[in-house]
Amino acid sequence: VQLVESGGGLVQAGGSLRLSCAVSGSIVSIYSMGWYHQAPGKQRELVATLTRSGITNYRDSVKGRFTISRNNAMTTLYLQMNSLKPEDTAVYYCNVITNDVRVGTSEYWGQGTQVTVSS
């Protein structure tokens, strides 16, 4: 599975951005897709996840502001980010977990896209 993020950038507090992640490869084995972020000097943290069956999960600090979604073919993952705050500044990574009866569970990461929110 290959992942390529886009859509990051510089935005003022209160603004919006939409991140995209182009997914290619063994899409049929995808179990879960998600977004993580990593701020300077901090560990990578879960932002939002979306399972193959459509169940979503968000970190508390983004609930009501961010929305994770995907297209039906599971070839693109999105993260709509509204009401952005300076503390949302981080590198955002796309994540996919696959589950295959032959090789088991595997995890894939994109290269990351920078989101900077100015106050």
N, CA, C and O atoms as CSV, one atom per row, in Angstrom:
chain,resi,resn,atom,element,x,y,z
A,1,VAL,N,N,0.851,-1.190,0.000
A,1,VAL,CA,C,0.000,0.000,0.000
A,1,VAL,C,C,0.889,1.242,0.000
A,1,VAL,O,O,1.839,1.339,0.776
A,2,GLN,N,N,0.569,2.179,-0.870
A,2,GLN,CA,C,1.311,3.448,-0.933
A,2,GLN,C,C,0.361,4.585,-0.582
A,2,GLN,O,O,-0.802,4.593,-0.986
A,3,LEU,N,N,0.884,5.548,0.184
A,3,LEU,CA,C,0.078,6.664,0.658
A,3,LEU,C,C,0.773,7.974,0.330
A,3,LEU,O,O,1.969,8.121,0.582
A,4,VAL,N,N,0.035,8.931,-0.230
A,4,VAL,CA,C,0.597,10.243,-0.555
A,4,VAL,C,C,-0.369,11.310,-0.065
A,4,VAL,O,O,-1.492,11.419,-0.557
A,5,GLU,N,N,0.086,12.106,0.923
A,5,GLU,CA,C,-0.747,13.171,1.475
A,5,GLU,C,C,-0.591,14.457,0.687
A,5,GLU,O,O,0.423,14.685,0.027
A,6,SER,N,N,-1.618,15.296,0.769
A,6,SER,CA,C,-1.565,16.639,0.201
A,6,SER,C,C,-2.572,17.501,0.936
A,6,SER,O,O,-3.430,16.998,1.662
A,7,GLY,N,N,-2.456,18.808,0.738
A,7,GLY,CA,C,-3.447,19.720,1.296
A,7,GLY,C,C,-2.996,20.517,2.497
A,7,GLY,O,O,-3.735,21.380,2.969
A,8,GLY,N,N,-1.810,20.258,3.005
A,8,GLY,CA,C,-1.332,21.031,4.126
A,8,GLY,C,C,-0.983,22.443,3.726
A,8,GLY,O,O,-0.982,22.789,2.544
A,9,GLY,N,N,-0.683,23.266,4.733
A,9,GLY,CA,C,-0.299,24.640,4.437
A,9,GLY,C,C,-0.383,25.518,5.653
A,9,GLY,O,O,-0.487,25.041,6.783
A,10,LEU,N,N,-0.336,26.817,5.405
A,10,LEU,CA,C,-0.394,27.833,6.450
A,10,LEU,C,C,-1.781,28.463,6.436
A,10,LEU,O,O,-2.271,28.878,5.385
A,11,VAL,N,N,-2.410,28.532,7.603
A,11,VAL,CA,C,-3.751,29.109,7.707
A,11,VAL,C,C,-3.855,29.864,9.018
A,11,VAL,O,O,-3.185,29.518,9.991
A,12,GLN,N,N,-4.688,30.889,9.051
A,12,GLN,CA,C,-4.907,31.639,10.281
A,12,GLN,C,C,-5.852,30.872,11.203
A,12,GLN,O,O,-6.656,30.055,10.754
A,13,ALA,N,N,-5.739,31.150,12.480
A,13,ALA,CA,C,-6.630,30.537,13.462
A,13,ALA,C,C,-8.089,30.814,13.074
A,13,ALA,O,O,-8.446,31.921,12.672
A,14,GLY,N,N,-8.913,29.776,13.208
A,14,GLY,CA,C,-10.314,29.893,12.800
A,14,GLY,C,C,-10.571,29.461,11.372
A,14,GLY,O,O,-11.722,29.305,10.964
A,15,GLY,N,N,-9.507,29.266,10.610
A,15,GLY,CA,C,-9.653,28.873,9.216
A,15,GLY,C,C,-9.825,27.380,9.050
A,15,GLY,O,O,-9.934,26.631,10.021
A,16,SER,N,N,-9.847,26.964,7.783
A,16,SER,CA,C,-10.084,25.552,7.455
A,16,SER,C,C,-9.056,25.053,6.450
A,16,SER,O,O,-8.509,25.816,5.655
A,17,LEU,N,N,-8.812,23.754,6.511
A,17,LEU,CA,C,-7.999,23.051,5.528
A,17,LEU,C,C,-8.605,21.676,5.311
A,17,LEU,O,O,-9.245,21.121,6.204
A,18,ARG,N,N,-8.400,21.132,4.121
A,18,ARG,CA,C,-8.798,19.751,3.867
A,18,ARG,C,C,-7.581,18.967,3.394
A,18,ARG,O,O,-6.998,19.268,2.352
A,19,LEU,N,N,-7.216,17.973,4.163
A,19,LEU,CA,C,-6.112,17.094,3.791
A,19,LEU,C,C,-6.656,15.925,2.974
A,19,LEU,O,O,-7.766,15.442,3.198
A,20,SER,N,N,-5.836,15.490,2.023
A,20,SER,CA,C,-6.186,14.317,1.211
A,20,SER,C,C,-5.044,13.323,1.274
A,20,SER,O,O,-3.882,13.697,1.430
A,21,CYS,N,N,-5.392,12.054,1.152
A,21,CYS,CA,C,-4.389,10.988,1.119
A,21,CYS,C,C,-4.760,10.042,-0.012
A,21,CYS,O,O,-5.783,9.360,0.043
A,22,ALA,N,N,-3.921,10.009,-1.033
A,22,ALA,CA,C,-4.143,9.098,-2.152
A,22,ALA,C,C,-3.611,7.721,-1.784
A,22,ALA,O,O,-2.450,7.576,-1.403
A,23,VAL,N,N,-4.470,6.709,-1.899
A,23,VAL,CA,C,-4.148,5.345,-1.485
A,23,VAL,C,C,-4.076,4.443,-2.718
A,23,VAL,O,O,-4.986,4.448,-3.547
A,24,SER,N,N,-3.018,3.686,-2.834
A,24,SER,CA,C,-2.895,2.730,-3.936
A,24,SER,C,C,-2.308,1.428,-3.414
A,24,SER,O,O,-1.711,1.394,-2.338
A,25,GLY,N,N,-2.478,0.373,-4.167
A,25,GLY,CA,C,-1.966,-0.923,-3.755
A,25,GLY,C,C,-3.089,-1.879,-3.364
A,25,GLY,O,O,-4.146,-1.901,-3.996
A,26,SER,N,N,-2.852,-2.668,-2.318
A,26,SER,CA,C,-3.782,-3.718,-1.911
A,26,SER,C,C,-4.954,-3.151,-1.108
A,26,SER,O,O,-5.068,-3.379,0.096
A,27,ILE,N,N,-5.814,-2.411,-1.797
A,27,ILE,CA,C,-6.923,-1.737,-1.115
A,27,ILE,C,C,-7.918,-2.735,-0.550
A,27,ILE,O,O,-8.553,-2.457,0.467
A,28,VAL,N,N,-8.068,-3.878,-1.176
A,28,VAL,CA,C,-9.066,-4.849,-0.744
A,28,VAL,C,C,-8.774,-5.358,0.663
A,28,VAL,O,O,-9.686,-5.833,1.340
A,29,SER,N,N,-7.538,-5.272,1.116
A,29,SER,CA,C,-7.179,-5.786,2.440
A,29,SER,C,C,-7.171,-4.720,3.521
A,29,SER,O,O,-6.785,-4.992,4.658
A,30,ILE,N,N,-7.596,-3.496,3.176
A,30,ILE,CA,C,-7.595,-2.415,4.172
A,30,ILE,C,C,-8.612,-2.696,5.258
A,30,ILE,O,O,-9.770,-3.003,4.976
A,31,TYR,N,N,-8.172,-2.589,6.505
A,31,TYR,CA,C,-9.043,-2.753,7.668
A,31,TYR,C,C,-9.420,-1.398,8.262
A,31,TYR,O,O,-10.564,-1.185,8.665
A,32,SER,N,N,-8.436,-0.473,8.314
A,32,SER,CA,C,-8.681,0.826,8.940
A,32,SER,C,C,-7.808,1.878,8.270
A,32,SER,O,O,-6.708,1.586,7.800
A,33,MET,N,N,-8.323,3.118,8.232
A,33,MET,CA,C,-7.580,4.241,7.701
A,33,MET,C,C,-7.621,5.355,8.737
A,33,MET,O,O,-8.577,5.454,9.505
A,34,GLY,N,N,-6.591,6.191,8.763
A,34,GLY,CA,C,-6.605,7.228,9.775
A,34,GLY,C,C,-5.618,8.345,9.527
A,34,GLY,O,O,-4.801,8.297,8.607
A,35,TRP,N,N,-5.717,9.351,10.375
A,35,TRP,CA,C,-4.807,10.498,10.377
A,35,TRP,C,C,-4.181,10.612,11.761
A,35,TRP,O,O,-4.852,10.468,12.782
A,36,TYR,N,N,-2.882,10.875,11.765
A,36,TYR,CA,C,-2.118,11.127,12.976
A,36,TYR,C,C,-1.390,12.449,12.801
A,36,TYR,O,O,-1.181,12.898,11.674
A,37,HIS,N,N,-1.004,13.075,13.900
A,37,HIS,CA,C,-0.170,14.271,13.801
A,37,HIS,C,C,0.985,14.195,14.781
A,37,HIS,O,O,0.939,13.488,15.788
A,38,GLN,N,N,2.010,14.940,14.451
A,38,GLN,CA,C,3.200,14.996,15.304
A,38,GLN,C,C,3.709,16.420,15.333
A,38,GLN,O,O,4.157,16.957,14.320
A,39,ALA,N,N,3.634,17.030,16.513
A,39,ALA,CA,C,4.157,18.376,16.715
A,39,ALA,C,C,5.637,18.285,17.083
A,39,ALA,O,O,6.088,17.242,17.555
A,40,PRO,N,N,6.397,19.360,16.874
A,40,PRO,CA,C,7.830,19.336,17.193
A,40,PRO,C,C,8.083,18.941,18.643
A,40,PRO,O,O,7.481,19.504,19.558
A,41,GLY,N,N,8.966,17.982,18.850
A,41,GLY,CA,C,9.322,17.552,20.192
A,41,GLY,C,C,8.304,16.664,20.871
A,41,GLY,O,O,8.461,16.322,22.044
A,42,LYS,N,N,7.260,16.285,20.149
A,42,LYS,CA,C,6.221,15.449,20.744
A,42,LYS,C,C,6.070,14.148,19.973
A,42,LYS,O,O,6.547,14.013,18.846
A,43,GLN,N,N,5.397,13.194,20.604
A,43,GLN,CA,C,5.154,11.918,19.956
A,43,GLN,C,C,4.011,12.034,18.957
A,43,GLN,O,O,3.167,12.925,19.049
A,44,ARG,N,N,4.005,11.108,17.999
A,44,ARG,CA,C,2.918,11.055,17.038
A,44,ARG,C,C,1.630,10.633,17.745
A,44,ARG,O,O,1.639,9.701,18.550
A,45,GLU,N,N,0.538,11.310,17.449
A,45,GLU,CA,C,-0.724,11.075,18.137
A,45,GLU,C,C,-1.842,10.820,17.142
A,45,GLU,O,O,-1.845,11.355,16.033
A,46,LEU,N,N,-2.788,9.995,17.558
A,46,LEU,CA,C,-3.957,9.738,16.730
A,46,LEU,C,C,-4.834,10.986,16.661
A,46,LEU,O,O,-5.084,11.640,17.673
A,47,VAL,N,N,-5.301,11.308,15.443
A,47,VAL,CA,C,-6.247,12.404,15.261
A,47,VAL,C,C,-7.646,11.830,15.011
A,47,VAL,O,O,-8.610,12.190,15.686
A,48,ALA,N,N,-7.734,10.926,14.021
A,48,ALA,CA,C,-9.026,10.339,13.674
A,48,ALA,C,C,-8.801,9.051,12.906
A,48,ALA,O,O,-7.833,8.921,12.157
A,49,THR,N,N,-9.709,8.098,13.100
A,49,THR,CA,C,-9.647,6.853,12.354
A,49,THR,C,C,-11.015,6.514,11.778
A,49,THR,O,O,-12.049,6.961,12.274
A,50,LEU,N,N,-10.991,5.717,10.724
A,50,LEU,CA,C,-12.215,5.301,10.033
A,50,LEU,C,C,-12.019,3.846,9.610
A,50,LEU,O,O,-11.133,3.534,8.814
A,51,THR,N,N,-12.852,2.967,10.148
A,51,THR,CA,C,-12.700,1.557,9.809
A,51,THR,C,C,-13.396,1.250,8.482
A,51,THR,O,O,-14.168,2.055,7.961
A,52,ARG,N,N,-13.102,0.078,7.961
A,52,ARG,CA,C,-13.710,-0.337,6.711
A,52,ARG,C,C,-15.238,-0.358,6.805
A,52,ARG,O,O,-15.936,-0.102,5.824
A,53,SER,N,N,-15.738,-0.664,7.992
A,53,SER,CA,C,-17.183,-0.731,8.205
A,53,SER,C,C,-17.800,0.638,8.468
A,53,SER,O,O,-19.018,0.755,8.603
A,54,GLY,N,N,-16.961,1.681,8.540
A,54,GLY,CA,C,-17.486,3.031,8.667
A,54,GLY,C,C,-17.489,3.618,10.073
A,54,GLY,O,O,-18.049,4.692,10.292
A,55,ILE,N,N,-16.881,2.937,11.014
A,55,ILE,CA,C,-16.835,3.451,12.384
A,55,ILE,C,C,-15.719,4.473,12.503
A,55,ILE,O,O,-14.587,4.217,12.093
A,56,THR,N,N,-16.043,5.645,13.072
A,56,THR,CA,C,-15.058,6.714,13.234
A,56,THR,C,C,-14.666,6.868,14.705
A,56,THR,O,O,-15.412,6.517,15.618
A,57,ASN,N,N,-13.478,7.400,14.884
A,57,ASN,CA,C,-12.974,7.685,16.223
A,57,ASN,C,C,-12.129,8.944,16.130
A,57,ASN,O,O,-11.313,9.074,15.218
A,58,TYR,N,N,-12.314,9.879,17.068
A,58,TYR,CA,C,-11.588,11.150,17.064
A,58,TYR,C,C,-10.939,11.370,18.430
A,58,TYR,O,O,-11.459,10.940,19.460
A,59,ARG,N,N,-9.788,12.053,18.413
A,59,ARG,CA,C,-9.231,12.500,19.678
A,59,ARG,C,C,-10.118,13.620,20.208
A,59,ARG,O,O,-10.723,14.352,19.425
A,60,ASP,N,N,-10.200,13.759,21.516
A,60,ASP,CA,C,-11.150,14.692,22.116
A,60,ASP,C,C,-10.948,16.122,21.621
A,60,ASP,O,O,-11.925,16.848,21.431
A,61,SER,N,N,-9.720,16.533,21.414
A,61,SER,CA,C,-9.441,17.940,21.093
A,61,SER,C,C,-9.923,18.344,19.700
A,61,SER,O,O,-9.977,19.537,19.399
A,62,VAL,N,N,-10.271,17.392,18.851
A,62,VAL,CA,C,-10.716,17.737,17.498
A,62,VAL,C,C,-12.184,17.417,17.261
A,62,VAL,O,O,-12.716,17.727,16.196
A,63,LYS,N,N,-12.843,16.806,18.227
A,63,LYS,CA,C,-14.258,16.453,18.064
A,63,LYS,C,C,-15.091,17.707,17.812
A,63,LYS,O,O,-14.965,18.712,18.513
A,64,GLY,N,N,-15.944,17.621,16.793
A,64,GLY,CA,C,-16.772,18.758,16.435
A,64,GLY,C,C,-16.104,19.735,15.494
A,64,GLY,O,O,-16.770,20.621,14.957
A,65,ARG,N,N,-14.798,19.599,15.277
A,65,ARG,CA,C,-14.066,20.490,14.369
A,65,ARG,C,C,-13.526,19.749,13.139
A,65,ARG,O,O,-13.505,20.299,12.038
A,66,PHE,N,N,-13.097,18.515,13.333
A,66,PHE,CA,C,-12.502,17.739,12.231
A,66,PHE,C,C,-13.467,16.621,11.817
A,66,PHE,O,O,-14.218,16.091,12.636
A,67,THR,N,N,-13.425,16.282,10.529
A,67,THR,CA,C,-14.236,15.185,10.005
A,67,THR,C,C,-13.380,14.312,9.093
A,67,THR,O,O,-12.773,14.801,8.141
A,68,ILE,N,N,-13.338,13.022,9.392
A,68,ILE,CA,C,-12.614,12.073,8.547
A,68,ILE,C,C,-13.614,11.409,7.605
A,68,ILE,O,O,-14.730,11.080,8.005
A,69,SER,N,N,-13.206,11.217,6.359
A,69,SER,CA,C,-14.082,10.574,5.385
A,69,SER,C,C,-13.225,9.932,4.298
A,69,SER,O,O,-12.009,10.118,4.270
A,70,ARG,N,N,-13.847,9.194,3.423
A,70,ARG,CA,C,-13.137,8.548,2.309
A,70,ARG,C,C,-14.100,8.424,1.139
A,70,ARG,O,O,-15.313,8.550,1.306
A,71,ASN,N,N,-13.563,8.181,-0.029
A,71,ASN,CA,C,-14.437,7.876,-1.156
A,71,ASN,C,C,-14.819,6.400,-1.110
A,71,ASN,O,O,-14.222,5.620,-0.368
A,72,ASN,N,N,-15.815,6.023,-1.905
A,72,ASN,CA,C,-16.335,4.654,-1.839
A,72,ASN,C,C,-15.295,3.615,-2.227
A,72,ASN,O,O,-15.297,2.501,-1.704
A,73,ALA,N,N,-14.419,3.976,-3.134
A,73,ALA,CA,C,-13.406,3.026,-3.593
A,73,ALA,C,C,-12.250,2.880,-2.614
A,73,ALA,O,O,-11.365,2.048,-2.816
A,74,MET,N,N,-12.254,3.675,-1.566
A,74,MET,CA,C,-11.186,3.668,-0.553
A,74,MET,C,C,-9.834,4.029,-1.157
A,74,MET,O,O,-8.795,3.598,-0.657
A,75,THR,N,N,-9.842,4.814,-2.225
A,75,THR,CA,C,-8.588,5.257,-2.838
A,75,THR,C,C,-8.184,6.653,-2.390
A,75,THR,O,O,-7.082,7.108,-2.698
A,76,THR,N,N,-9.065,7.339,-1.666
A,76,THR,CA,C,-8.732,8.655,-1.134
A,76,THR,C,C,-9.318,8.799,0.262
A,76,THR,O,O,-10.495,8.518,0.492
A,77,LEU,N,N,-8.488,9.236,1.172
A,77,LEU,CA,C,-8.899,9.525,2.550
A,77,LEU,C,C,-8.809,11.023,2.751
A,77,LEU,O,O,-7.871,11.667,2.280
A,78,TYR,N,N,-9.794,11.579,3.456
A,78,TYR,CA,C,-9.828,13.019,3.681
A,78,TYR,C,C,-9.839,13.328,5.181
A,78,TYR,O,O,-10.241,12.511,6.010
A,79,LEU,N,N,-9.382,14.538,5.488
A,79,LEU,CA,C,-9.559,15.088,6.821
A,79,LEU,C,C,-9.943,16.549,6.647
A,79,LEU,O,O,-9.110,17.383,6.292
A,80,GLN,N,N,-11.207,16.850,6.900
A,80,GLN,CA,C,-11.680,18.234,6.865
A,80,GLN,C,C,-11.443,18.843,8.236
A,80,GLN,O,O,-11.951,18.353,9.244
A,81,MET,N,N,-10.672,19.908,8.259
A,81,MET,CA,C,-10.306,20.551,9.522
A,81,MET,C,C,-10.874,21.955,9.546
A,81,MET,O,O,-10.471,22.802,8.749
A,82,ASN,N,N,-11.800,22.211,10.446
A,82,ASN,CA,C,-12.426,23.525,10.599
A,82,ASN,C,C,-12.063,24.127,11.952
A,82,ASN,O,O,-11.600,23.429,12.853
A,83,SER,N,N,-12.277,25.407,12.075
A,83,SER,CA,C,-11.997,26.116,13.332
A,83,SER,C,C,-10.605,25.773,13.845
A,83,SER,O,O,-10.432,25.429,15.014
A,84,LEU,N,N,-9.635,25.867,12.981
A,84,LEU,CA,C,-8.277,25.475,13.345
A,84,LEU,C,C,-7.701,26.369,14.430
A,84,LEU,O,O,-7.978,27.567,14.488
A,85,LYS,N,N,-6.898,25.763,15.281
A,85,LYS,CA,C,-6.259,26.454,16.398
A,85,LYS,C,C,-4.739,26.333,16.258
A,85,LYS,O,O,-4.258,25.394,15.625
A,86,PRO,N,N,-3.980,27.262,16.834
A,86,PRO,CA,C,-2.517,27.155,16.762
A,86,PRO,C,C,-2.002,25.816,17.282
A,86,PRO,O,O,-0.996,25.307,16.788
A,87,GLU,N,N,-2.678,25.246,18.264
A,87,GLU,CA,C,-2.232,23.957,18.809
A,87,GLU,C,C,-2.461,22.788,17.852
A,87,GLU,O,O,-2.019,21.673,18.130
A,88,ASP,N,N,-3.144,23.023,16.736
A,88,ASP,CA,C,-3.287,21.986,15.705
A,88,ASP,C,C,-2.056,21.917,14.803
A,88,ASP,O,O,-1.942,21.016,13.972
A,89,THR,N,N,-1.147,22.858,14.966
A,89,THR,CA,C,0.067,22.884,14.147
A,89,THR,C,C,0.878,21.608,14.350
A,89,THR,O,O,1.238,21.262,15.475
A,90,ALA,N,N,1.159,20.918,13.255
A,90,ALA,CA,C,1.886,19.651,13.315
A,90,ALA,C,C,2.073,19.123,11.902
A,90,ALA,O,O,1.521,19.658,10.940
A,91,VAL,N,N,2.856,18.074,11.801
A,91,VAL,CA,C,2.904,17.307,10.559
A,91,VAL,C,C,1.808,16.241,10.658
A,91,VAL,O,O,1.721,15.514,11.648
A,92,TYR,N,N,0.992,16.161,9.640
A,92,TYR,CA,C,-0.125,15.217,9.625
A,92,TYR,C,C,0.216,14.041,8.709
A,92,TYR,O,O,0.648,14.219,7.570
A,93,TYR,N,N,0.009,12.835,9.241
A,93,TYR,CA,C,0.362,11.615,8.532
A,93,TYR,C,C,-0.881,10.771,8.255
A,93,TYR,O,O,-1.747,10.617,9.116
A,94,CYS,N,N,-0.953,10.240,7.067
A,94,CYS,CA,C,-1.984,9.280,6.697
A,94,CYS,C,C,-1.520,7.881,7.124
A,94,CYS,O,O,-0.341,7.547,7.008
A,95,ASN,N,N,-2.449,7.081,7.612
A,95,ASN,CA,C,-2.125,5.747,8.115
A,95,ASN,C,C,-3.148,4.739,7.604
A,95,ASN,O,O,-4.348,5.013,7.595
A,96,VAL,N,N,-2.677,3.596,7.189
A,96,VAL,CA,C,-3.556,2.508,6.760
A,96,VAL,C,C,-3.111,1.208,7.428
A,96,VAL,O,O,-1.920,0.904,7.490
A,97,ILE,N,N,-4.067,0.462,7.917
A,97,ILE,CA,C,-3.812,-0.868,8.471
A,97,ILE,C,C,-4.512,-1.896,7.585
A,97,ILE,O,O,-5.703,-1.781,7.295
A,98,THR,N,N,-3.760,-2.885,7.169
A,98,THR,CA,C,-4.333,-3.955,6.356
A,98,THR,C,C,-4.342,-5.263,7.135
A,98,THR,O,O,-3.546,-5.471,8.051
A,99,ASN,N,N,-5.258,-6.131,6.749
A,99,ASN,CA,C,-5.350,-7.444,7.378
A,99,ASN,C,C,-5.559,-8.475,6.280
A,99,ASN,O,O,-6.614,-8.515,5.647
A,100,ASP,N,N,-4.563,-9.294,6.062
A,100,ASP,CA,C,-4.583,-10.278,4.977
A,100,ASP,C,C,-4.383,-11.671,5.581
A,100,ASP,O,O,-3.515,-11.858,6.433
A,101,VAL,N,N,-5.169,-12.628,5.149
A,101,VAL,CA,C,-5.087,-13.976,5.735
A,101,VAL,C,C,-3.731,-14.624,5.503
A,101,VAL,O,O,-3.330,-15.513,6.255
A,102,ARG,N,N,-3.014,-14.179,4.455
A,102,ARG,CA,C,-1.712,-14.787,4.164
A,102,ARG,C,C,-0.575,-14.123,4.917
A,102,ARG,O,O,0.331,-14.812,5.385
A,103,VAL,N,N,-0.596,-12.792,5.048
A,103,VAL,CA,C,0.543,-12.080,5.634
A,103,VAL,C,C,0.216,-11.458,6.972
A,103,VAL,O,O,1.105,-10.899,7.614
A,104,GLY,N,N,-1.043,-11.534,7.424
A,104,GLY,CA,C,-1.405,-10.958,8.695
A,104,GLY,C,C,-1.635,-9.466,8.606
A,104,GLY,O,O,-2.028,-8.950,7.560
A,105,THR,N,N,-1.387,-8.768,9.714
A,105,THR,CA,C,-1.637,-7.333,9.818
A,105,THR,C,C,-0.395,-6.546,9.453
A,105,THR,O,O,0.711,-6.876,9.880
A,106,SER,N,N,-0.585,-5.487,8.647
A,106,SER,CA,C,0.515,-4.598,8.272
A,106,SER,C,C,0.052,-3.156,8.442
A,106,SER,O,O,-1.143,-2.865,8.391
A,107,GLU,N,N,1.008,-2.262,8.642
A,107,GLU,CA,C,0.704,-0.847,8.851
A,107,GLU,C,C,1.545,-0.015,7.898
A,107,GLU,O,O,2.727,-0.289,7.693
A,108,TYR,N,N,0.925,1.002,7.319
A,108,TYR,CA,C,1.602,1.847,6.333
A,108,TYR,C,C,1.413,3.320,6.703
A,108,TYR,O,O,0.397,3.712,7.277
A,109,TRP,N,N,2.430,4.128,6.353
A,109,TRP,CA,C,2.419,5.565,6.640
A,109,TRP,C,C,2.749,6.347,5.387
A,109,TRP,O,O,3.534,5.911,4.544
A,110,GLY,N,N,2.127,7.523,5.282
A,110,GLY,CA,C,2.525,8.455,4.252
A,110,GLY,C,C,3.733,9.264,4.701
A,110,GLY,O,O,4.258,9.055,5.795
A,111,GLN,N,N,4.166,10.181,3.858
A,111,GLN,CA,C,5.364,10.961,4.150
A,111,GLN,C,C,5.072,12.177,5.031
A,111,GLN,O,O,5.995,12.799,5.557
A,112,GLY,N,N,3.809,12.510,5.190
A,112,GLY,CA,C,3.420,13.617,6.045
A,112,GLY,C,C,3.227,14.915,5.287
A,112,GLY,O,O,3.864,15.151,4.261
A,113,THR,N,N,2.337,15.757,5.805
A,113,THR,CA,C,2.116,17.091,5.247
A,113,THR,C,C,2.010,18.078,6.399
A,113,THR,O,O,1.326,17.823,7.390
A,114,GLN,N,N,2.698,19.211,6.257
A,114,GLN,CA,C,2.772,20.197,7.336
A,114,GLN,C,C,1.517,21.062,7.372
A,114,GLN,O,O,1.067,21.578,6.349
A,115,VAL,N,N,0.970,21.206,8.560
A,115,VAL,CA,C,-0.139,22.128,8.810
A,115,VAL,C,C,0.338,23.134,9.850
A,115,VAL,O,O,0.755,22.751,10.943
A,116,THR,N,N,0.279,24.415,9.514
A,116,THR,CA,C,0.692,25.471,10.416
A,116,THR,C,C,-0.459,26.439,10.592
A,116,THR,O,O,-0.984,26.982,9.620
A,117,VAL,N,N,-0.848,26.650,11.840
A,117,VAL,CA,C,-1.955,27.553,12.150
A,117,VAL,C,C,-1.391,28.744,12.913
A,117,VAL,O,O,-0.833,28.583,13.998
A,118,SER,N,N,-1.534,29.929,12.353
A,118,SER,CA,C,-1.010,31.144,12.974
A,118,SER,C,C,-2.083,31.800,13.834
A,118,SER,O,O,-3.274,31.741,13.530
A,119,SER,N,N,-1.627,32.424,14.909
A,119,SER,CA,C,-2.584,33.064,15.828
A,119,SER,C,C,-2.871,34.497,15.424
A,119,SER,O,O,-3.652,35.180,16.086
